[in-house]
Amino acid sequence: MITSKGNGLPNRYVFHAVEGFGKSSFGAMWPGAIFIQSRGETGLETLIDAGRLKETPHFPAAETWAEIVGYVRQLRNEAHEYKTLVLDTINGAERLMHESVCSEKFGGDWGERGFTSYGKGFEQSLPEWITLLSELDALRAEKRMRIILLCHTKVKNFKNPQGADYDRYQPDIHEKTWSVTHKWADVVLFGNFESFIQGGRVDDTDSRKNQKGKALDSAPVRIIYTERRTSFDAKNRLGLPAEIALSDTPEAGFQDFINAVRTATTKEKA
């Protein structure tokens, strides 16, 4: 049936940010949030234990790729009232996926005759990753849940076909994994700190960072970027402002973001 309307589904977010930005705290602020944690990515529990975050529902940290996919399917199949799934992090999930593929298809050989041979392991992992994205889409459609994928970021040299190469921030996952994830996401956010110096402001993406200047005695401001620039990857389909400054606390910072979403969209939904 032909229609001119949208699907009305909650959005799919990817949020990559520098260390210490507060990715887990940002994820925990979403209404009805439940976390899937990958092995070693238990910052949420540390924040809860330290009293810096309220108690937030979460599965035991996944030790295998099958557990990651299984948790998503459990949310699909069981009755619950959760509204947001936060995967913390897709770096860790990708690692578990690669371990699974290496074991099953390459006999556990990570070497040049195994997983890394001509990039075969990364290529053969893609169907597994696409399966996860499909499961997330099904959860989104069946349970009306928004999806938040958290990710560490890295600085990588970008091969510029139009001129000189340059460094840029991008999610710290394999380029093949990132390519399909970037296309899948409705919103890709990048988080970084911004400091102030005499005569202006500077962040890690600013060309003035190599210039000498006196830094002002104030804490750096957390900024979420929503549009692609030469120095980082970001995008959005919501008409968000290019930069959103966040207040100091997780609660206030999250409200800053939601206010920007509500201002940019005709319906008060995120």
C-alpha positions in Angstrom: 0.0 0.0 0.0 1.4 3.4 -1.0 1.5 6.0 1.8 2.9 9.5 2.2 3.5 9.2 5.9 6.5 8.3 7.9 6.8 5.1 10.0 6.5 6.9 13.4 9.2 4.6 14.9 11.7 5.8 17.6 15.1 6.8 16.3 18.3 4.8 16.1 21.3 6.6 17.6 25.0 6.0 17.5 27.0 8.1 20.0 30.8 8.1 19.8 32.9 10.4 22.1 36.3 10.9 23.6 37.2 9.2 26.9 35.5 10.7 30.0 32.8 12.5 28.1 30.0 10.6 29.8 28.6 8.2 27.2 27.2 5.7 29.7 25.6 8.5 31.8 24.0 10.0 28.6 22.6 6.6 27.8 21.2 6.0 31.3 19.2 9.3 31.1 16.9 8.1 28.4 13.4 7.1 29.5 12.9 3.4 30.3 16.5 2.6 29.6 18.0 -0.9 29.8 21.6 -1.7 29.1 23.4 -4.5 27.3 27.0 -4.3 28.4 29.8 -6.1 26.4 32.7 -7.7 28.2 34.9 -5.2 30.0 32.5 -2.3 29.4 30.9 -2.1 32.8 31.3 1.6 33.4 27.5 1.8 34.1 27.9 -0.4 37.2 30.9 1.6 38.4 28.9 4.8 38.1 26.0 3.3 40.0 28.2 2.0 42.8 29.8 5.4 43.1 26.4 7.1 43.5 26.9 9.1 40.3 24.0 7.4 38.6 20.6 6.1 39.7 20.2 2.3 39.6 19.6 1.4 35.9 18.4 -1.9 34.6 21.1 -3.9 32.8 21.9 -7.5 31.7 25.0 -9.2 33.0 28.0 -8.2 30.9 28.0 -10.3 27.7 31.0 -12.6 27.5 30.1 -13.9 24.0 28.6 -12.7 20.8 25.7 -15.2 21.2 24.8 -13.5 24.5 24.7 -10.1 22.8 22.2 -11.3 20.2 20.4 -13.4 22.8 19.7 -10.4 25.0 18.2 -8.5 22.1 16.0 -11.4 21.3 15.0 -11.8 24.9 13.7 -8.2 24.9 11.8 -8.9 21.7 10.2 -12.0 23.0 9.3 -11.1 26.6 6.8 -8.6 28.0 8.4 -5.5 29.5 8.0 -1.8 29.8 11.4 -0.7 28.7 11.5 2.2 26.1 15.2 2.4 25.3 17.9 -0.1 24.6 21.5 1.1 25.2 24.3 -1.1 23.9 27.5 -0.2 25.7 29.6 -0.5 23.7 29.6 -1.5 20.0 33.4 -1.7 20.2 33.1 -4.5 22.7 30.2 -6.2 20.8 32.3 -6.1 17.6 35.2 -7.8 19.4 33.0 -10.6 20.6 31.6 -11.0 17.1 35.1 -11.3 15.7 36.1 -13.8 18.3 33.1 -15.9 17.4 33.8 -15.8 13.7 37.5 -16.5 14.2 36.7 -19.6 16.3 34.0 -20.9 14.1 35.4 -20.2 10.6 39.2 -19.9 11.1 39.8 -22.4 13.9 40.9 -19.7 16.3 43.7 -18.6 14.1 44.1 -14.8 14.1 47.2 -14.8 11.9 47.8 -14.2 8.3 46.6 -17.6 7.3 43.4 -17.2 9.4 41.1 -14.3 10.4 43.3 -11.5 9.1 44.2 -13.1 5.8 43.3 -10.5 3.1 40.7 -9.2 5.5 38.6 -12.3 5.2 37.6 -12.4 8.8 36.2 -8.9 8.8 34.4 -9.6 5.6 32.9 -12.8 6.9 31.8 -11.0 10.1 29.6 -8.6 8.3 26.5 -10.9 8.0 26.7 -11.4 11.7 26.7 -7.7 12.3 23.8 -7.2 9.9 21.9 -9.8 11.8 22.3 -7.8 15.0 21.2 -4.6 13.3 18.1 -6.5 11.9 17.3 -7.8 15.4 17.6 -4.2 16.7 15.2 -3.1 14.0 12.8 -5.8 14.9 12.9 -4.8 18.6 12.4 -1.2 17.6 9.3 -2.1 15.5 7.7 -4.7 17.8 8.3 -3.0 21.1 8.6 0.6 20.0 12.0 1.0 21.6 14.6 3.6 20.6 18.1 2.2 20.1 21.2 3.9 21.5 24.6 2.4 20.4 27.5 3.8 22.5 31.0 3.7 21.0 34.6 4.8 21.8 36.2 7.0 19.3 39.7 7.1 17.8 41.8 9.4 15.7 42.5 7.9 12.2 44.2 9.2 9.1 41.6 9.9 6.4 42.7 9.2 2.8 41.4 12.3 1.1 40.8 11.8 -2.6 40.5 15.6 -3.2 43.7 16.7 -1.6 46.1 16.2 1.4 45.2 13.4 3.9 44.3 14.5 7.4 43.4 13.0 10.8 39.8 12.7 12.0 37.8 11.2 14.8 35.7 8.2 13.9 34.1 5.3 15.9 36.7 2.8 17.0 35.4 -0.2 15.0 36.4 -1.7 11.7 35.6 0.4 8.7 33.4 -2.4 7.2 31.4 -2.6 10.4 31.1 1.2 10.6 30.0 1.5 7.0 26.9 -0.6 7.5 26.2 0.9 11.0 26.5 4.5 9.7 24.0 3.8 6.9 21.6 2.1 9.4 21.6 4.9 12.0 19.2 7.8 11.9 21.5 10.0 14.1 25.3 9.8 14.6 26.5 12.0 17.5 30.1 12.9 18.3 31.0 14.2 21.8 34.1 16.2 22.6 35.3 18.8 25.2 35.8 22.4 24.3 38.1 24.7 26.2 38.3 28.5 26.2 41.4 30.6 25.5 41.9 34.3 25.3 40.4 35.5 22.0 38.1 32.6 21.5 37.5 28.9 22.1 39.3 25.8 21.0 38.5 22.1 21.0 40.4 19.0 19.8 39.0 19.5 16.3 40.0 23.2 16.0 42.9 24.3 13.8 43.9 26.8 16.5 44.9 24.1 18.9 48.5 24.4 17.8 48.6 28.2 18.4 49.9 29.5 21.7 47.4 31.2 24.0 46.5 31.6 27.6 43.8 29.1 28.6 41.1 30.6 30.8 40.6 29.1 34.3 37.3 27.3 33.6 36.3 23.7 33.1 35.9 22.6 29.4 32.4 22.5 28.1 31.0 19.2 26.7 29.7 19.6 23.2 27.7 17.2 21.1 28.2 17.6 17.4 25.5 16.5 15.0 26.8 17.2 11.5 29.8 15.8 9.7 33.0 17.9 9.6 36.4 17.2 8.1 37.7 16.3 11.6 34.9 13.9 12.8 31.9 11.8 11.7 28.4 12.8 12.6 25.0 13.1 10.9 21.3 13.6 11.8 17.9 13.4 10.1 16.2 15.5 12.7 17.3 19.0 11.8 19.3 19.4 14.9 21.7 22.3 15.4 25.3 21.6 14.5 26.5 21.9 18.1 24.7 21.3 21.4 26.4 22.4 24.6 25.7 20.2 27.6 25.3 21.3 31.2 27.6 19.8 33.9 25.3 17.1 35.4 24.0 14.1 33.4 20.4 15.1 34.1 20.8 18.7 33.0 23.0 17.8 30.0 20.5 15.3 28.8 17.8 17.8 29.1 19.8 20.2 27.0 19.9 17.6 24.3 16.2 16.7 24.4 15.3 20.4 24.3 17.3 20.7 21.1 15.5 17.6 19.6 12.1 19.0 20.6 12.9 22.4 19.1 14.1 20.8 15.8 11.1 18.4 15.4 7.4 19.0 15.0 6.6 16.2 17.5 8.0 16.0 21.0 9.7 12.7 20.5 13.3 11.5 20.3 
